[in-house]
Amino acid sequence: MTETPPITELLIAWSNGEAEALDQLLPLIESELHDMAHRYMRQENVGHLLQTTALINEAYLRLVPQQHVRWQNRAHFFGIAAQMMRRVLLNHARDQQRNRRGGKKILVSLSEAEALPHQTSVDVDVEALDEALQRLHAMDARKCRVVELRYFGGLSVDETAEVLRVSPITVVRDWNLAKAWLARELGHGT
């Protein structure tokens, strides 16, 4: 994800209340939002009721009212978009769980899920992952944000460091510790 100056400029203009900036911004970010949503949907079961386009639309509907956000740059925007998509999928998973009792889920650690980008039949227990991330947030909010930005948002180490205003080595350290902690919390051994 390389920086394209118009995106950052348009995000700042949108933050300043210029509605027409959003109209100019949408074509520039649509492809990246689609790629991000597609990464999320690859983690879902085949036949998942929520489609990639619906995920983008739901996230968009949550992003547009974010007028109080002072967008720093495109990495900041896509980090927030990743959070929104995660929440949409979590809400959808909770709704589905309410509608059906039981159901077999395969718990997958973050490192295992990273190794399975091309498999579409892996069912990540979104609720268990979210609960673990909430516990991680309570212990160390920055490590939780690193996971959100790297895993869910698909940001690079440098982009994550930029959003969090820390060094890249701090991001790498937090990322490794968070993955190990989550693997243990989700019951995936050492």
LINSULKA-V49115 format. One record per residue. RES is the residue in one letter. SS is DSSP state (alpha for helix, beta for strand, coil for the rest). PHI is phi in whole degrees, 0 to 359 (NA if undefined). D_FIRST is the distance of its C-alpha to the first C-alpha in Angstrom with 2 decimals. Layout:
BEGIN
RES,SS,PHI,D_FIRST  RES,SS,PHI,D_FIRST
END
This chain:
BEGIN
M,coil,NA,0.00  T,coil,271,3.76  E,coil,289,6.55  T,coil,245,8.94  P,alpha,311,12.24  P,alpha,300,13.86  I,alpha,298,11.82  T,alpha,298,12.90  E,alpha,299,16.28  L,alpha,291,16.82  L,alpha,298,16.06  I,alpha,295,18.60  A,alpha,297,20.99  W,alpha,298,20.81  S,alpha,299,21.58  N,coil,276,24.48  G,coil,93,25.91  E,coil,276,25.06  A,alpha,299,25.03  E,alpha,293,24.24  A,alpha,296,20.84  L,alpha,297,19.90  D,alpha,298,21.14  Q,alpha,284,18.97  L,alpha,286,15.85  L,alpha,308,16.28  P,alpha,297,15.64  L,alpha,284,12.31  I,alpha,257,11.04  E,alpha,303,13.24  S,alpha,296,11.23  E,alpha,292,8.46  L,alpha,296,11.61  H,alpha,296,13.35  D,alpha,299,11.03  M,alpha,296,11.31  A,alpha,297,15.01  H,alpha,297,15.51  R,alpha,300,14.49  Y,alpha,299,17.03  M,alpha,290,19.59  R,alpha,296,19.59  Q,coil,276,21.04  E,coil,269,23.82  N,coil,298,27.12  V,coil,298,27.71  G,coil,84,29.38  H,coil,304,27.64  L,coil,290,28.96  L,coil,272,25.77  Q,coil,267,23.64  T,alpha,306,19.89  T,alpha,297,20.73  A,alpha,294,23.05  L,alpha,297,20.51  I,alpha,298,18.17  N,alpha,298,21.34  E,alpha,297,22.59  A,alpha,296,19.44  Y,alpha,300,19.46  L,alpha,298,23.14  R,alpha,274,22.50  L,alpha,281,19.73  V,alpha,302,21.74  P,coil,287,24.65  Q,coil,283,22.55  Q,coil,288,24.16  H,coil,280,25.04  V,coil,283,21.48  R,coil,263,20.61  W,coil,298,16.88  Q,coil,274,15.59  N,coil,189,12.09  R,alpha,294,9.18  A,alpha,297,8.51  H,alpha,298,12.25  F,alpha,300,12.37  F,alpha,290,10.17  G,alpha,295,12.25  I,alpha,292,15.31  A,alpha,300,14.39  A,alpha,297,14.17  Q,alpha,298,17.56  M,alpha,297,18.98  M,alpha,296,18.19  R,alpha,300,19.71  R,alpha,295,22.73  V,alpha,299,23.20  L,alpha,295,23.31  L,alpha,296,25.56  N,alpha,299,27.88  H,alpha,296,28.02  A,alpha,298,28.88  R,alpha,296,31.53  D,alpha,297,32.99  Q,alpha,295,33.21  Q,alpha,296,34.79  R,alpha,296,37.33  N,alpha,283,38.17  R,coil,229,38.87  R,coil,263,40.64  G,coil,82,39.66  G,coil,95,37.24  K,coil,267,35.93  K,coil,237,32.53  I,coil,256,30.98  L,coil,282,29.49  V,coil,230,26.47  S,coil,287,25.08  L,alpha,299,21.40  S,alpha,293,21.62  E,alpha,293,23.54  A,alpha,295,21.15  E,alpha,299,18.22  A,coil,283,20.52  L,coil,243,21.20  P,coil,293,18.05  H,coil,264,20.14  Q,coil,271,23.15  T,coil,257,23.64  S,coil,257,26.96  V,coil,282,26.10  D,coil,255,27.24  V,coil,282,25.57  D,coil,284,27.99  V,alpha,299,25.77  E,alpha,293,28.70  A,alpha,296,29.38  L,alpha,296,25.79  D,alpha,297,25.79  E,alpha,298,29.16  A,alpha,296,28.03  L,alpha,294,25.02  Q,alpha,295,27.54  R,alpha,294,29.77  L,alpha,297,27.00  H,alpha,300,26.18  A,alpha,296,29.89  M,alpha,275,29.99  D,coil,204,26.75  A,alpha,299,24.47  R,alpha,294,21.72  K,alpha,297,21.55  C,alpha,296,21.35  R,alpha,296,18.40  V,alpha,300,16.61  V,alpha,298,17.36  E,alpha,301,16.25  L,alpha,289,12.83  R,alpha,282,12.28  Y,alpha,282,14.38  F,alpha,276,14.32  G,coil,273,11.03  G,coil,71,9.04  L,coil,283,7.52  S,coil,285,7.87  V,alpha,301,11.22  D,alpha,295,10.38  E,alpha,294,8.45  T,alpha,297,11.43  A,alpha,299,13.80  E,alpha,296,12.83  V,alpha,297,13.46  L,alpha,274,16.59  R,coil,58,17.70  V,coil,228,18.68  S,coil,281,18.25  P,alpha,302,15.89  I,alpha,295,19.16  T,alpha,295,20.15  V,alpha,298,17.10  V,alpha,300,17.96  R,alpha,298,21.58  D,alpha,298,21.07  W,alpha,299,18.91  N,alpha,295,21.67  L,alpha,293,24.45  A,alpha,295,23.08  K,alpha,298,22.68  A,alpha,295,26.21  W,alpha,297,27.63  L,alpha,295,26.24  A,alpha,300,27.54  R,alpha,293,30.91  E,alpha,296,30.93  L,coil,272,30.13  G,coil,78,32.88  H,coil,248,31.10  G,coil,73,33.12  T,coil,280,32.19
END
